[in-house]
Amino acid sequence: MVNLTREFFIGLSNNKFLNEKAKRWGFRFGADKFVAGTDMISVISTVKELNQSGISCTLDNLGEFVYKKTEALQAKDDILKMIESIQVEKLDCHISLKLTQLGLDINQDFCVNNMREILHAAEKHDIFINIDMEKYEHYQKTLDILAILRKDFSHVGTVMQAYLHRTNHDLKNLKDVRLRIVKGAYKESEKVAFSLKEDIDTNFIKICENRLLENTFTSIATHDHHIINYLKKFIKENNISKDNFEFQMLYGFRTDMQHRLANEGYNLCTYIPYGNDWFGYFMRRLAERPQNIQFLIKNMCYTKDNKMKKLPVIIVSAIIGLIASWGVKKKSKG
């Protein structure tokens, strides 16, 4: 059932119609637990509060399904404004972005030119730019563009997904690149990705160990306390400097552990997404942890003073029905 539910919400995240409609819904479904706001102004106070607790941040102005140059140029301008805001407000944070948001699905040269403009602006203020890794269909293009950009810029890196079979091979060419290591949040074919949690976790740990021993700055992105505790022991046993890595977690997830790690002297970075285009990101977070679905339904059914909502109940019923029908469909195919 867990895998079934995961596939369902990943399917929703890829639905262009729902992504467009969600922009009108606002945060009605409880997305504000995981998405900090709709614009840069609304997240500045959040970043400052985390900075005061010794936690750095990475900001992601959410955007998906960009197929028009005007939309990509608007996304670029929004990121340029983000860079200026970070400088003016003296925030301890860097930027995460998606190449598809900047025109990768339109034209690669167009996307590269947008990235160059962003990197020139970020370079002036010593702000790191991290390229998020997306679905496998964009994987090689992302690595290709990173290689192009690295010829002229050093303050740019990317994300490597532990669930892909080829990740360990590709890491050999990225030893001098700052990376974020994640497990992977998209539904991929078993031909290109591990499907079992045990295999993904094992590969994640292996990748992190190798990166830590190579002394190239690495963001270890996980909320799994078992993995974190294992790596803390590995770090201590191998006398690895805390300056060579950071733990990274998503905004709204395990905030108690985030603050505890920061208080223990580890570098801790919170990934903060914001913007109107929140639906795809939110659905993938629901896919990752079944516990989040309980939060979703509670948020849709009840007000803060525990009174039943009318319209959301209808929507919840529809979602539950969709999940059930999805399960029947999958079983019949199997």
Summary of the structure (lengths in Angstrom):
residues: 334
radius of gyration: 19.8
end to end distance: 14.0
largest distance: 57.7
contacts: 1023
relative contact order: 0.15
helix: 56%
strand: 13%
